[in-house]
């Protein structure tokens, strides 16, 4: 079969170049994509599918290195794997005018560990203050990604009216949190931990349904706000045409790794819980999360220009 290699670069012209390249190779039987990040690999895979390419294999540089290190896992049937997480689920809703959802191109394989986000400030006092002072509580986070969604879900579940300030990333949001320009935010452990240890930020709760191994002393937000749960889910997906026996084999191997004590300890150190699921269970979660976050995104009218 004919093969074309697309080496992508992380710059503003990436998608334009990719579109031009794939237009020239529309309908080609097989396309091999090498991208610097998982997000870029998924973006380019979608473009390739849209151009009618049937055999689309997208890899990151890390995946290529891993395959070289473990040749047994580098067969054609097992190689084309992509990440399906909450931001992939939200992609269709937030970016509806730009592109179609990547979900239609993949079959669920297995859920992999996600990482909770810690919410700064005390939730009980914060909710009471917000209800007594509608529109005066100011929150902020990076626009259109998980921390933003977690804050919007808090507004819905706690039935509070608070202002959201959009940022281009976590760093400027936390800078303004420390400086008092905003009163609360949501961010990853890696972002907040140094400030928590320095006593500059007080976390009340983690957004996941269970306490985080990294913060066992901190309760969940759901302990104070009934029905609240926001997990940054990670997982694996394979191209839609992948044989069922291959998907089941992948699921079995991934789940075997997730119950390994050493691997569980490593994820726990990162603040993540492992949760082995069947392909059907993971597929059900994708459907449920799509509905849940779709309501939040549409209700908050979240759009990324």
Rosetta silent file (secondary structure, phi, psi, omega in degrees, C-alpha in Angstrom):
SEQUENCE: XXXXXXXXXXXXXXXXXXXXXXXXXXXXXXXXXXXXXXXXXXXXXXXXXXXXXXXXXXXXXXXXXXXXXXXXXXXXXXXXXXXXXXXXXXXXXXXXXXXXXXXXXXXXXXXXXXXXXXXXXXXXXXXXXXXXXXXXXXXXXXXXXXXXXXXXXXXXXXXXXXXXXXXXXXXXXXXXXXXXXXXXXXXXXXXXXXXXXXXXXXXXXXXXXXXXXXXXXXXXXXXXXXXXXXXXXXXXXXXXXXXXXXXXXXXXXXXXXXXXXXXXXXXXXXXXXXXXXXXXXXXXXXXXXXXXXXXXXXXXXXXXX
SCORE:     score description
SCORE:     0.000 S_00000001
   1 L     0.000  149.623  177.378    0.000    0.000    0.000 S_00000001
   2 L   -71.136  143.039  178.947    1.068    3.567   -0.606 S_00000001
   3 L  -129.392  143.563  173.396    2.227    5.457    2.484 S_00000001
   4 L  -127.229  137.384 -178.702    2.669    9.168    3.167 S_00000001
   5 E  -109.510  120.736  178.540    4.495   10.506    6.244 S_00000001
   6 E  -108.328  114.332  177.148    3.325   13.786    7.742 S_00000001
   7 E   -98.921  109.702 -175.209    5.731   15.312   10.258 S_00000001
   8 L   -90.772  153.164  175.779    3.783   17.944   12.134 S_00000001
   9 L  -124.137  144.655 -177.784    5.177   20.957   14.006 S_00000001
  10 L   -79.663   82.788  174.683    3.530   22.791   16.882 S_00000001
  11 L  -145.927  172.302 -172.439    2.855   26.157   15.256 S_00000001
  12 L   -66.577  -16.708 -177.911   -0.123   28.189   14.120 S_00000001
  13 L   -96.369    5.636 -175.116    0.177   26.957   10.534 S_00000001
  14 H   -57.394  -53.452 -176.011    0.008   23.276   11.438 S_00000001
  15 H   -66.108  -36.343  177.549   -3.629   22.627   10.551 S_00000001
  16 H   -63.168  -44.654  179.047   -3.424   24.663    7.333 S_00000001
  17 H   -64.122  -42.189 -179.341   -0.374   22.689    6.214 S_00000001
  18 H   -63.754  -42.768  179.320   -1.977   19.417    7.209 S_00000001
  19 H   -61.434  -43.647  178.995   -5.177   20.241    5.343 S_00000001
  20 H   -62.162  -44.251 -179.917   -3.191   21.129    2.210 S_00000001
  21 H   -62.304  -48.096 -175.325   -1.169   17.918    2.483 S_00000001
  22 H   -71.409  -29.287  175.467   -4.166   15.679    3.063 S_00000001
  23 H   -62.253  -39.553  179.138   -6.158   17.333    0.268 S_00000001
  24 H   -67.752  -26.651 -176.788   -3.406   16.304   -2.144 S_00000001
  25 L  -112.165   25.046 -178.254   -3.564   12.750   -0.810 S_00000001
  26 L   -55.818  134.410  177.326   -7.374   12.513   -0.444 S_00000001
  27 L    79.687    0.990 -179.549   -8.647    8.960   -0.590 S_00000001
  28 L   -60.851  145.085 -172.754   -5.191    7.445   -0.216 S_00000001
  29 L   -67.328  -27.826 -176.423   -5.363    3.915    1.103 S_00000001
  30 E  -152.335  132.696  179.790   -3.033    4.473    4.023 S_00000001
  31 E  -127.471  130.680  176.152   -1.669    7.504    5.874 S_00000001
  32 E  -111.428  120.795 -175.939    0.975    7.430    8.599 S_00000001
  33 E  -111.818  129.342  175.379    1.026   10.520   10.840 S_00000001
  34 E  -117.799  115.220 -174.417    3.894   11.405   13.178 S_00000001
  35 E  -125.057  157.568 -177.782    3.035   14.288   15.508 S_00000001
  36 L   -73.468  -26.763 -177.014    4.768   15.918   18.500 S_00000001
  37 L  -135.946  164.626  178.241    1.805   15.533   20.881 S_00000001
  38 H   -65.598  -37.394  179.841   -1.269   13.339   21.366 S_00000001
  39 H   -62.697  -45.158  179.686   -3.548   16.294   20.725 S_00000001
  40 H   -64.629  -39.759  179.457   -1.852   17.047   17.408 S_00000001
  41 H   -61.314  -42.936  179.693   -1.942   13.363   16.423 S_00000001
  42 H   -66.696  -42.044  178.820   -5.694   13.212   17.068 S_00000001
  43 H   -58.090  -47.785 -176.036   -6.321   16.487   15.200 S_00000001
  44 H   -70.408  -32.704  177.109   -4.437   15.264   12.142 S_00000001
  45 H   -63.710  -41.371  178.400   -6.103   11.850   12.251 S_00000001
  46 H   -62.618  -43.584  178.054   -9.512   13.531   12.114 S_00000001
  47 H   -59.709  -41.538 -179.498   -8.414   15.645    9.151 S_00000001
  48 H   -64.307  -44.037  177.295   -7.212   12.518    7.377 S_00000001
  49 H   -60.811  -42.279 -179.464  -10.532   10.725    7.957 S_00000001
  50 H   -62.221  -27.813  179.576  -12.389   13.799    6.701 S_00000001
  51 L   -87.791    5.900  175.359  -10.359   13.639    3.490 S_00000001
  52 L    89.068    9.497  178.186  -11.457   10.044    2.901 S_00000001
  53 L   -77.571  126.110 -174.014   -8.266    8.286    4.012 S_00000001
  54 L   -89.138  -44.906 -178.598   -9.280    4.892    5.398 S_00000001
  55 E   -95.023   84.703 -176.681   -6.080    3.513    6.939 S_00000001
  56 E  -105.306  120.993  179.548   -5.029    6.329    9.257 S_00000001
  57 E  -121.222  114.097 -178.322   -2.299    5.605   11.811 S_00000001
  58 E  -113.215  135.360 -178.123   -1.325    8.471   14.121 S_00000001
  59 E  -134.115  152.553  167.080    1.578    8.330   16.544 S_00000001
  60 E   -98.432  165.945  178.220    3.387   10.658   18.906 S_00000001
  61 H   -61.072  -35.046  179.183    7.146   10.622   19.194 S_00000001
  62 H   -66.372  -39.573  178.732    6.742    9.011   22.625 S_00000001
  63 H   -64.733  -39.684  178.830    4.588    6.226   21.207 S_00000001
  64 H   -62.273  -43.765  179.299    7.170    5.527   18.511 S_00000001
  65 H   -62.484  -40.192  179.707    9.884    5.308   21.148 S_00000001
  66 H   -65.706  -39.149  178.952    7.738    2.970   23.236 S_00000001
  67 H   -65.390  -38.286  178.817    7.068    0.738   20.238 S_00000001
  68 H   -66.951  -33.784 -179.867   10.769    0.536   19.476 S_00000001
  69 H   -76.249  -25.757 -179.085   11.416   -0.398   23.097 S_00000001
  70 L  -130.283   76.751 -175.414    8.685   -3.057   23.050 S_00000001
  71 H   -56.430  -28.038 -177.982    8.585   -4.564   19.520 S_00000001
  72 H   -64.101  -24.658 -179.064    5.976   -7.132   20.522 S_00000001
  73 H   -95.781    6.224 -172.676    3.419   -4.349   20.898 S_00000001
  74 L   -98.497   16.606  179.662    4.301   -2.669   17.606 S_00000001
  75 L   -67.374  158.121 -178.218    2.176   -4.787   15.287 S_00000001
  76 H   -58.695  -34.473 -176.244   -0.085   -2.991   12.831 S_00000001
  77 H   -70.077  -30.378 -174.174   -3.193   -4.194   14.683 S_00000001
  78 H   -99.406  -15.842 -170.065   -2.125   -2.755   18.036 S_00000001
  79 H   -71.826  -45.907 -171.703   -0.289    0.402   17.022 S_00000001
  80 L   -75.492   80.700 -177.885   -2.958    2.988   16.017 S_00000001
  81 E  -114.222  139.912  178.521   -4.127    4.011   19.483 S_00000001
  82 E  -128.537  163.353 -178.792   -5.418    7.423   20.481 S_00000001
  83 E   -93.359  132.103  175.194   -6.403    9.109   23.777 S_00000001
  84 L  -119.086  110.078 -179.613  -10.074    9.732   24.530 S_00000001
  85 L  -129.664 -171.185 -176.643  -10.659   12.047   27.485 S_00000001
  86 H   -61.672  -35.645 -178.802  -13.068   14.676   28.683 S_00000001
  87 H   -72.816  -25.884  172.469  -11.636   17.336   26.369 S_00000001
  88 H   -69.695  -39.932  178.133  -12.175   15.001   23.420 S_00000001
  89 H   -63.147  -41.767 -178.246  -15.778   14.560   24.559 S_00000001
  90 H   -75.702  -14.648 -174.012  -16.225   18.325   24.870 S_00000001
  91 H   -55.402  -44.655 -176.018  -14.569   18.924   21.510 S_00000001
  92 H   -63.825  -37.079 -174.924  -17.756   18.485   19.472 S_00000001
  93 H   -79.821  -47.007 -177.444  -19.728   20.899   21.618 S_00000001
  94 H   -70.405  -39.685 -175.768  -17.136   23.631   22.155 S_00000001
  95 L  -109.392   34.174 -173.341  -15.736   23.541   18.624 S_00000001
  96 L   -56.473  -35.066 -176.443  -18.939   22.566   16.815 S_00000001
  97 L   -77.332  -17.612 -174.680  -18.481   25.157   14.091 S_00000001
  98 L   -92.906  -45.693 -173.403  -14.911   24.087   13.323 S_00000001
  99 L  -155.201  168.269  177.372  -14.896   20.330   13.101 S_00000001
 100 L   -82.002  164.967  178.261  -16.763   17.132   13.845 S_00000001
 101 L   -71.284  143.767  177.267  -16.232   15.161   17.046 S_00000001
 102 H   -74.810  -11.924 -173.907  -13.408   12.656   17.065 S_00000001
 103 H   -62.909  -32.698 -176.551  -15.607   10.189   18.963 S_00000001
 104 H   -68.201  -15.977 -176.186  -17.260    8.823   15.840 S_00000001
 105 H   -93.029   -5.654 -172.651  -13.892    7.618   14.543 S_00000001
 106 E  -127.242  155.616  170.438  -12.934    5.475   17.541 S_00000001
 107 E  -107.944  135.977  179.027  -14.076    2.450   19.529 S_00000001
 108 E   -61.074  136.599  177.870  -13.608    2.580   23.328 S_00000001
 109 E  -109.362  -62.755 -177.788  -10.741    0.344   24.493 S_00000001
 110 E  -161.970  147.773  173.890  -10.061    0.999   28.185 S_00000001
 111 E   -83.054  136.224  176.063  -10.162    3.747   30.768 S_00000001
 112 E  -115.058  164.549 -172.532   -6.769    4.823   32.069 S_00000001
 113 L   -57.142  137.142  173.457   -6.076    6.867   35.215 S_00000001
 114 E  -107.506  175.276 -174.483   -7.302   10.450   35.345 S_00000001
 115 E  -128.463  126.656 -178.573   -6.184   13.197   37.667 S_00000001
 116 L   -71.712  158.067  177.123   -8.372   15.208   40.064 S_00000001
 117 E  -111.905  134.769 -179.976   -8.331   18.968   40.275 S_00000001
 118 E   -92.033  135.575 -179.594   -8.141   20.716   43.628 S_00000001
 119 E   -98.784  124.206 -179.149  -10.458   23.680   44.214 S_00000001
 120 E   -76.631  150.873 -178.045   -8.932   26.566   46.158 S_00000001
 121 E    83.152  165.533 -178.464  -10.858   28.183   49.055 S_00000001
 122 L   -85.968  131.529 -175.089  -13.406   26.554   51.381 S_00000001
 123 H   -71.426  -44.231 -177.654  -16.484   25.206   49.629 S_00000001
 124 H   -60.453  -50.391  179.681  -18.981   25.500   52.505 S_00000001
 125 H   -67.558  -37.066 -179.291  -18.154   29.151   53.221 S_00000001
 126 H   -62.927  -45.401 -179.787  -17.762   29.896   49.527 S_00000001
 127 H   -64.735  -42.020  178.886  -21.223   28.539   48.663 S_00000001
 128 H   -62.441  -43.120  179.064  -22.798   30.426   51.555 S_00000001
 129 H   -63.902  -44.136 -177.838  -21.070   33.642   50.491 S_00000001
 130 H   -63.197  -38.294 -179.977  -22.070   33.169   46.840 S_00000001
 131 H   -72.397  -31.564  179.132  -25.723   32.631   47.726 S_00000001
 132 H   -81.628  -19.957 -177.536  -25.752   35.666   50.004 S_00000001
 133 L  -133.796   70.419 -177.409  -23.903   37.805   47.427 S_00000001
 134 L   -55.111  131.787  175.602  -25.010   36.788   43.900 S_00000001
 135 L    80.250    2.878 -178.838  -22.536   37.784   41.209 S_00000001
 136 L  -100.170  -22.288  178.100  -19.803   38.922   43.603 S_00000001
 137 E   -75.423  128.458 -176.471  -17.754   35.714   43.816 S_00000001
 138 E  -114.276  121.150  177.158  -15.044   35.760   41.132 S_00000001
 139 E  -116.178  166.913  179.230  -13.515   32.548   39.794 S_00000001
 140 E  -163.166  151.094  178.169  -11.072   31.987   36.965 S_00000001
 141 E  -170.109  174.961  176.311   -9.290   29.297   34.970 S_00000001
 142 E   -62.131  134.737 -174.911   -8.067   28.478   31.473 S_00000001
 143 L   -71.700  133.641  168.366  -10.946   28.919   29.022 S_00000001
 144 L    77.197   13.451  176.265  -12.662   25.934   27.460 S_00000001
 145 L  -127.817 -174.050 -167.905  -10.810   23.079   29.179 S_00000001
 146 H   -52.412  -48.823 -179.265  -11.383   20.909   32.243 S_00000001
 147 H   -56.363  -38.153  177.060  -10.788   23.431   35.078 S_00000001
 148 H   -62.442  -46.839 -179.629  -13.307   25.779   33.409 S_00000001
 149 H   -61.806  -39.629 -178.945  -15.852   22.959   33.097 S_00000001
 150 H   -62.688  -39.279  178.577  -15.315   21.970   36.761 S_00000001
 151 H   -69.327  -39.865  178.672  -16.098   25.516   37.919 S_00000001
 152 H   -65.436  -37.055  177.718  -19.188   25.742   35.718 S_00000001
 153 H   -65.193  -35.748  176.993  -20.419   22.429   37.111 S_00000001
 154 H   -62.013  -41.183  177.645  -20.000   23.839   40.631 S_00000001
 155 H   -59.202  -41.549 -177.451  -22.238   26.763   39.673 S_00000001
 156 H   -70.482  -50.830 -174.952  -24.888   24.344   38.450 S_00000001
 157 H   -70.132  -36.705 -178.691  -24.766   21.836   41.310 S_00000001
 158 H   -87.508   -8.993 -179.652  -24.439   24.434   44.101 S_00000001
 159 L    56.040   54.109  179.371  -26.967   26.745   42.419 S_00000001
 160 L  -121.408  158.660  178.469  -24.769   29.807   42.818 S_00000001
 161 L  -111.700  108.172  178.653  -24.145   32.873   40.683 S_00000001
 162 E  -134.547  153.839 -179.709  -20.443   33.618   40.298 S_00000001
 163 E   -83.236  138.210  175.121  -18.337   35.453   37.748 S_00000001
 164 E  -112.443  127.137  177.025  -15.916   33.466   35.590 S_00000001
 165 E  -104.572  117.998 -178.701  -12.754   35.151   34.308 S_00000001
 166 E   -78.869  141.959  176.573  -11.202   33.327   31.314 S_00000001
 167 E  -127.227  162.179  179.649   -7.430   32.857   31.106 S_00000001
 168 L   -83.488   -7.824  179.014   -5.102   31.535   28.429 S_00000001
 169 L  -173.942  176.452 -178.436   -3.615   29.001   30.835 S_00000001
 170 H   -69.473  -38.437 -174.434   -3.316   27.816   34.426 S_00000001
 171 H   -57.722  -51.428  179.012   -0.266   29.938   35.276 S_00000001
 172 H   -66.255  -29.972  177.930   -1.879   33.384   34.845 S_00000001
 173 H   -66.640  -44.882  179.870   -5.035   32.188   36.621 S_00000001
 174 H   -68.992  -34.483  176.146   -3.078   31.015   39.660 S_00000001
 175 H   -59.557  -43.911  178.837   -1.015   34.205   39.609 S_00000001
 176 H   -71.503  -30.937  175.370   -4.215   36.235   39.876 S_00000001
 177 H   -63.645  -45.602 -179.942   -5.547   33.877   42.556 S_00000001
 178 H   -66.869  -31.763 -179.194   -2.420   34.473   44.651 S_00000001
 179 H   -85.159   -5.017  177.393   -2.659   38.195   43.991 S_00000001
 180 L    86.283    6.464  178.606   -6.301   38.384   45.051 S_00000001
 181 L   -72.521  -30.022  172.909   -7.706   39.374   41.639 S_00000001
 182 L  -125.649  160.030 -173.710   -9.891   36.244   41.695 S_00000001
 183 L  -103.058  -16.262  178.065  -11.198   34.374   44.736 S_00000001
 184 E  -156.952  158.876  178.065  -11.142   30.784   43.544 S_00000001
 185 E  -154.465  176.544  173.751   -9.851   28.568   40.780 S_00000001
 186 E  -133.144  136.423 -177.742   -9.465   24.935   39.775 S_00000001
 187 E  -159.253  171.281 -178.997   -6.155   23.437   38.700 S_00000001
 188 E   -75.497  160.638  176.616   -4.032   20.296   38.652 S_00000001
 189 H   -54.164  -45.183 -177.024   -2.040   18.995   41.598 S_00000001
 190 H   -60.851  -29.094  179.842    1.212   19.877   39.845 S_00000001
 191 H   -80.435  -43.243 -172.476    0.084   23.504   39.565 S_00000001
 192 H   -87.801  -28.727 -171.443   -1.323   23.947   43.067 S_00000001
 193 H   -53.955  -46.939  179.730    0.908   21.756   45.242 S_00000001
 194 H   -58.996  -36.755 -179.102    3.829   24.221   45.616 S_00000001
 195 H   -75.785  -32.007  175.420    1.406   26.978   46.657 S_00000001
 196 H   -66.745  -45.842 -179.255   -0.449   24.635   49.031 S_00000001
 197 H   -64.697  -31.069  179.385    2.831   23.602   50.666 S_00000001
 198 L   -82.533   -4.546  179.598    3.849   27.259   50.962 S_00000001
 199 L    76.956   16.652 -178.881    0.547   28.053   52.674 S_00000001
 200 L   -90.133  -20.239 -179.767   -0.493   30.491   49.932 S_00000001
 201 L  -131.316  136.814  177.919   -3.504   28.489   48.771 S_00000001
 202 L  -111.439  109.912  178.760   -6.012   26.596   50.910 S_00000001
 203 E   -83.915  134.733  175.146   -7.671   23.664   49.119 S_00000001
 204 E   -95.029  -47.118 -172.864  -11.068   22.584   50.345 S_00000001
 205 E  -149.479  155.008  171.335  -11.919   19.702   48.075 S_00000001
 206 E   -92.705  154.024 -172.138  -10.928   17.586   45.145 S_00000001
 207 L   -84.010  -12.863 -177.456  -13.373   17.386   42.267 S_00000001
 208 L   -76.512  168.378 -178.182  -13.418   13.593   41.935 S_00000001
 209 L   -70.591  -28.913  179.288  -15.968   11.260   43.519 S_00000001
 210 L  -116.791  159.844  178.050  -13.330    9.803   45.843 S_00000001
 211 L   -63.591  148.618 -179.456  -10.532   11.431   47.804 S_00000001
 212 L   -81.582  137.248  175.477   -7.232   11.804   45.976 S_00000001
 213 H   -58.613  -27.243 -178.934   -4.292    9.620   47.077 S_00000001
 214 H   -77.113  -25.176 -179.589   -2.176   12.780   46.822 S_00000001
 215 H  -132.457   62.648 -174.049   -4.470   14.696   49.229 S_00000001
 216 L   -63.251  -21.297 -178.768   -6.056   12.042   51.486 S_00000001
 217 L   -84.415   -9.504 -177.071   -6.859   14.631   54.154 S_00000001
 218 L   -97.547  125.177  179.720   -8.898   16.795   51.756 S_00000001
 219 L   -71.194  171.896  176.460  -12.580   15.850   51.284 S_00000001
 220 E   -84.368  156.329  175.718  -14.345   15.813   47.951 S_00000001
 221 H   -61.942  -34.039  179.843  -16.387   18.775   46.736 S_00000001
 222 H   -62.611  -19.535  176.066  -19.300   16.345   46.546 S_00000001
 223 H   -65.671  -24.812 -177.999  -19.199   16.018   50.331 S_00000001
 224 L  -110.334  -26.084 -178.357  -20.519   19.588   50.485 S_00000001
 225 L  -121.175   99.234 -177.641  -22.304   19.946   47.141 S_00000001
 226 L   -54.294  133.708  176.712  -24.625   16.989   46.435 S_00000001
 227 L    86.387   -0.208 -179.024  -24.271   15.577   42.938 S_00000001
 228 L   -87.155  129.133  173.280  -20.927   17.213   42.216 S_00000001
 229 L  -160.965  123.461  179.109  -18.273   15.082   40.525 S_00000001
 230 L  -137.186  109.135 -178.867  -15.759   16.191   37.920 S_00000001
 231 L  -115.823  133.151  173.977  -13.066   13.776   36.819 S_00000001
 232 L   -82.894   92.240 -172.763  -10.469   14.416   34.159 S_00000001
 233 L   -83.166  136.201  172.489  -10.827   11.029   32.527 S_00000001
 234 E  -115.093  154.254  178.907   -8.131    9.486   30.381 S_00000001
 235 E  -170.033  177.660  178.733   -8.525    6.409   28.250 S_00000001
 236 E  -113.777  144.123  174.738   -7.580    4.577   25.093 S_00000001
 237 E  -136.440  151.931  178.866   -9.522    4.359   21.859 S_00000001
 238 E  -121.806  157.829  177.178   -8.841    2.529   18.617 S_00000001
 239 E   -51.823  145.419 -172.382  -10.015    3.239   15.041 S_00000001
 240 L   -53.814  -33.352 -175.608  -13.646    2.236   14.526 S_00000001
 241 L   -84.938    3.048 -179.126  -12.754   -0.630   12.180 S_00000001
 242 L   -62.377  130.547 -179.509  -10.389   -2.294   14.667 S_00000001
 243 L   -56.761  144.597 -176.900  -11.371   -5.989   15.123 S_00000001
 244 H   -60.228  -36.252 -178.509  -13.219   -6.749   18.360 S_00000001
 245 H   -67.605  -31.411  177.337  -10.678   -9.380   19.431 S_00000001
 246 H   -69.207  -43.407  178.613   -7.884   -6.821   19.165 S_00000001
 247 H   -62.386  -42.447  179.109   -9.836   -4.320   21.281 S_00000001
 248 H   -64.673  -38.062  178.530  -10.546   -7.003   23.901 S_00000001
 249 H   -64.788  -44.362  177.565   -6.876   -7.981   23.997 S_00000001
 250 H   -59.641  -45.912  179.884   -5.871   -4.370   24.488 S_00000001
 251 H   -59.067  -43.373 -179.226   -8.452   -3.946   27.249 S_00000001
 252 H   -63.302  -43.558 -178.093   -7.183   -7.049   29.024 S_00000001
 253 H   -68.951  -41.275  178.970   -3.538   -5.934   28.842 S_00000001
 254 H   -63.424  -46.758 -178.685   -4.284   -2.379   29.982 S_00000001
 255 H   -64.826  -32.724  176.785   -6.391   -3.570   32.914 S_00000001
 256 H   -63.146  -38.425  177.921   -3.677   -6.035   33.931 S_00000001
 257 H   -69.444  -35.484 -176.182   -1.295   -3.105   34.190 S_00000001
 258 H   -70.090  -21.051  178.330   -3.762   -0.997   36.149 S_00000001
 259 L   -97.243   -1.212  177.057   -4.005   -3.570   38.957 S_00000001
 260 L   -67.007  125.284 -176.019   -0.241   -3.973   39.231 S_00000001
 261 H   -55.312  -40.900 -179.205    0.731   -2.733   42.739 S_00000001
 262 H   -66.314  -43.135 -179.759    3.811   -0.845   41.553 S_00000001
 263 H   -68.069  -39.534  177.688    1.926    0.937   38.762 S_00000001
 264 H   -61.071  -39.960  179.391   -0.969    1.744   41.098 S_00000001
 265 H   -65.658  -38.425  178.989    1.499    3.257   43.560 S_00000001
 266 H   -65.437  -42.679  177.810    3.073    5.382   40.826 S_00000001
 267 H   -66.844  -38.629  179.198   -0.325    6.714   39.753 S_00000001
 268 H   -62.042  -37.344  178.555   -1.290    7.314   43.390 S_00000001
 269 H   -64.282  -27.214  178.124    1.859    9.393   43.833 S_00000001
 270 L   -87.373   -3.926  179.608    0.629   11.527   40.929 S_00000001
 271 L    90.108   23.027 -175.459   -2.764   11.892   42.582 S_00000001
 272 E  -120.014  145.362  176.331   -4.620    9.476   40.327 S_00000001
 273 E  -101.851  135.247  175.261   -6.874    6.502   40.979 S_00000001
 274 L   -88.013  140.777 -177.242   -6.766    3.441   38.714 S_00000001
 275 L  -144.345   84.835  179.771  -10.153    2.049   37.693 S_00000001
 276 L   -60.821  132.811  179.594  -10.068   -0.998   35.382 S_00000001
 277 L  -134.671  156.071  171.521  -13.194   -1.184   33.221 S_00000001
 278 L   -75.513  167.509  177.780  -14.500   -3.388   30.438 S_00000001
 279 H   -61.905  -37.803 -179.903  -14.852   -1.892   26.970 S_00000001
 280 H   -66.724  -41.718  179.381  -18.633   -1.748   27.470 S_00000001
 281 H   -64.666  -42.244  179.100  -18.278    0.028   30.825 S_00000001
 282 H   -66.730  -39.551  177.080  -15.850    2.558   29.389 S_00000001
 283 H   -62.138  -37.556  178.439  -18.137    3.139   26.397 S_00000001
 284 H   -64.865  -40.583  178.878  -21.041    3.779   28.794 S_00000001
 285 H   -63.301  -40.618  179.286  -18.972    6.360   30.676 S_00000001
 286 H   -59.712  -44.197  178.859  -18.167    8.169   27.420 S_00000001
 287 H   -62.986  -46.648 -178.473  -21.881    8.422   26.616 S_00000001
 288 H   -64.699  -41.638 -179.735  -22.745    9.612   30.124 S_00000001
 289 H   -68.052  -35.560  177.872  -19.897   12.144   30.243 S_00000001
 290 H   -61.710  -44.478  179.262  -20.853   13.481   26.820 S_00000001
 291 H   -66.958  -45.270 -177.695  -24.405   14.148   28.023 S_00000001
 292 H   -61.126  -52.841 -175.764  -23.284   15.579   31.375 S_00000001
 293 H   -76.311  -24.557  174.939  -20.659   17.981   30.043 S_00000001
 294 H   -62.311  -42.098  178.349  -22.756   18.866   27.021 S_00000001
 295 H   -63.795  -42.094 -179.591  -25.412   20.277   29.356 S_00000001
 296 H   -64.610  -46.396 -177.203  -22.784   22.220   31.307 S_00000001
 297 H   -64.518  -45.649 -179.800  -21.107   23.621   28.179 S_00000001
 298 H   -69.195  -38.745  179.968  -24.363   24.614   26.494 S_00000001
 299 H   -63.999  -34.943  179.750  -25.801   26.004   29.738 S_00000001
 300 H   -90.890   -3.075 -179.512  -22.748   28.208   30.253 S_00000001
 301 L    54.965   45.705 -178.848  -22.600   29.048   26.530 S_00000001
 302 L   -77.034  124.596  177.757  -18.904   28.131   26.436 S_00000001
 303 L  -138.815  141.236  177.531  -17.337   28.908   23.078 S_00000001
 304 L  -109.339  115.672 -177.429  -13.719   29.049   22.009 S_00000001
 305 L   -79.682    0.000    0.000  -13.106   31.671   19.351 S_00000001
